[in-house]
Amino acid sequence: KLSRATETELLDLLGHPNGWHRDTATRLLYERVENFFRPASPQQSQAKPRIPTFAQVRAQLRSNSPLVQLHALSVLDGRDILLSGPHSISPDDLIVCLASPSAEIRERAVVFLPRRYSARAGLLARLADDPAPRVRYNFAWALASMDLPDKTPLYRSLLRNAQDDWERHATYAAISRESKLRPQFPEAFGRKTVQPQV
């Protein structure tokens, strides 16, 4: 039973070929997040560690397996650990995930940008030009929550790259949250709320 597995053993299962094993290991790690804060007992320090360090969890973000990366992100997001403290995901960790060859990992990582963004030359421009529509879609929403001096070029890139009504709708909706952008994007503020065509 996986419920009896140690946290370190569960961490090893994040890349298991069977989806049930990956999902269950992720759930159990999420439920045991508080264990990561416990100091190791003398018995644990002499045997195979029962509790993985956050360094071990974060190392999974650099795995060659997108599945491992995805589940490691989920574990780190557990119980608001991501929001603060030395054990949260770092801007460098986020950069690694945003540069992943996997669109699914980039899509998931973009959600964390408003909380963990660290200025890197060209990073946001690359996201606005990302080849994956779902990455750009999520980036439009993330961008609305970020405090940046000038978002106009990024929104223009998102609109230029939009491939369907859903993407355009998301970008205009994100723009409309910021009244100061009305002069640059008047069309975003005069639109009727129309659901994109399926």
C-alpha positions in Angstrom: 0.0 0.0 0.0 1.3 3.4 -1.0 -0.2 4.9 2.2 2.6 3.1 4.1 5.4 4.3 1.8 7.9 6.9 3.2 7.9 10.3 1.7 11.2 9.6 0.0 9.7 6.5 -1.6 6.7 8.5 -2.7 9.1 11.1 -4.2 10.7 8.3 -6.3 7.2 7.4 -7.7 6.6 10.8 -9.3 8.0 9.5 -12.5 6.3 6.1 -12.4 5.0 4.9 -15.8 1.6 4.2 -14.2 -0.6 7.3 -13.8 -2.3 6.0 -10.7 1.0 5.6 -8.9 2.1 9.2 -9.9 -1.2 10.8 -8.9 -1.4 8.9 -5.6 2.2 9.6 -4.7 1.6 13.3 -5.4 -1.6 13.4 -3.3 0.1 11.7 -0.4 3.1 14.0 -0.5 0.7 16.9 -0.7 -1.1 15.6 2.5 2.2 15.2 4.3 3.8 18.5 3.4 4.1 19.4 7.1 6.4 16.5 7.5 9.1 18.4 5.5 9.4 20.8 8.4 10.2 18.2 11.0 13.8 17.7 12.0 15.1 14.3 11.4 15.4 11.9 14.3 18.7 10.2 15.2 17.3 7.0 13.8 16.4 8.6 10.5 19.8 10.2 10.1 21.4 6.8 10.3 19.1 5.0 7.9 17.6 5.9 4.6 15.9 9.3 5.1 12.2 9.0 5.6 11.5 12.6 4.9 12.9 14.2 1.7 14.4 17.7 2.0 12.9 20.5 -0.1 16.1 20.4 -2.1 15.2 16.9 -3.2 11.7 17.9 -4.2 12.9 21.0 -6.0 15.5 18.9 -7.8 12.6 17.0 -9.5 11.8 20.3 -11.3 15.0 19.7 -13.3 14.0 16.2 -14.3 14.1 15.2 -17.9 10.6 13.8 -17.4 7.7 16.3 -17.9 5.6 14.1 -15.6 8.1 14.3 -12.8 8.3 18.1 -13.2 4.5 18.5 -13.2 4.1 16.4 -10.0 6.9 18.2 -8.3 5.3 21.5 -9.0 2.1 20.2 -7.5 3.9 19.1 -4.3 5.6 22.4 -4.0 2.3 24.2 -4.4 0.8 22.2 -1.5 -0.6 24.1 1.5 0.5 27.5 0.3 4.2 26.6 0.6 4.7 28.4 -2.6 3.7 31.8 -1.1 6.6 32.4 1.3 9.5 31.1 3.2 12.8 29.4 2.4 11.1 26.2 1.3 9.0 27.7 -1.4 9.8 27.4 -5.1 12.4 30.0 -6.1 12.4 32.3 -9.1 15.3 30.1 -10.5 13.1 27.0 -10.1 10.3 28.8 -12.0 12.7 29.8 -14.8 13.7 26.2 -15.2 10.0 25.2 -15.6 9.2 28.0 -18.0 12.1 26.9 -20.2 10.9 23.3 -20.2 10.5 21.7 -23.7 7.1 20.5 -22.5 4.2 22.9 -23.1 2.3 21.3 -20.3 5.0 22.3 -17.8 5.3 25.8 -19.2 1.5 26.2 -19.0 1.5 25.1 -15.3 4.5 27.3 -14.4 3.0 30.4 -15.9 0.3 30.4 -13.2 3.0 31.1 -10.6 4.5 34.2 -12.3 2.5 36.8 -10.4 3.8 35.4 -7.1 7.4 34.4 -8.1 8.4 36.5 -11.0 12.0 37.7 -11.1 13.0 40.0 -13.9 14.9 38.2 -16.6 15.7 39.7 -19.9 13.4 38.4 -22.6 11.5 35.9 -20.5 8.1 37.5 -20.7 8.5 38.3 -24.4 9.2 34.7 -25.0 6.1 33.7 -23.2 4.0 36.1 -25.2 5.4 34.4 -28.3 5.3 30.9 -27.0 4.3 28.4 -29.7 1.7 26.7 -27.4 -1.7 28.5 -27.3 -2.5 27.3 -23.8 0.7 28.8 -22.5 -0.1 32.2 -24.1 -3.7 31.9 -22.8 -2.6 31.4 -19.2 0.1 34.0 -19.6 -2.5 36.7 -20.5 -4.3 36.1 -17.2 -1.0 36.0 -15.3 0.1 39.2 -16.9 -3.0 41.0 -15.6 -1.9 40.3 -12.0 1.7 41.4 -12.5 3.0 44.8 -11.5 5.1 45.8 -14.5 6.0 49.3 -15.9 4.7 48.6 -19.5 2.7 45.6 -20.5 1.6 47.1 -23.9 4.2 45.3 -26.0 3.4 42.0 -24.3 -0.3 42.3 -24.8 0.2 43.3 -28.5 2.3 40.2 -29.0 -0.4 38.0 -27.4 -3.1 39.5 -29.7 -0.9 39.2 -32.7 -0.2 35.5 -31.9 -3.8 34.6 -30.9 -5.1 31.7 -33.0 -8.7 31.6 -32.0 -11.5 33.5 -30.3 -10.7 32.0 -26.9 -7.2 33.4 -26.9 -8.3 36.8 -28.0 -11.1 36.8 -25.5 -8.7 36.0 -22.6 -6.2 38.7 -23.7 -8.9 41.4 -24.0 -10.4 40.4 -20.7 -7.0 40.6 -19.0 -6.4 44.0 -20.6 -9.8 45.3 -19.5 -8.8 44.8 -15.8 -6.4 47.7 -16.2 -8.1 51.0 -17.0 -4.7 52.7 -17.7 -4.5 50.6 -20.8 -7.7 52.0 -22.3 -5.8 54.5 -24.6 -3.7 51.7 -26.1 -6.5 49.1 -26.4 -9.8 50.9 -26.6 -11.3 47.8 -28.3 -10.8 45.9 -25.0 -13.0 48.3 -23.1 -15.9 48.8 -25.6 -16.5 45.1 -26.2 -19.7 43.3 -25.3 -19.3 40.2 -23.2 -19.7 37.5 -25.9 -18.7 33.9 -25.4 -16.2 32.7 -28.0 -17.6 30.3 -30.6 -17.0 26.6 -29.8 
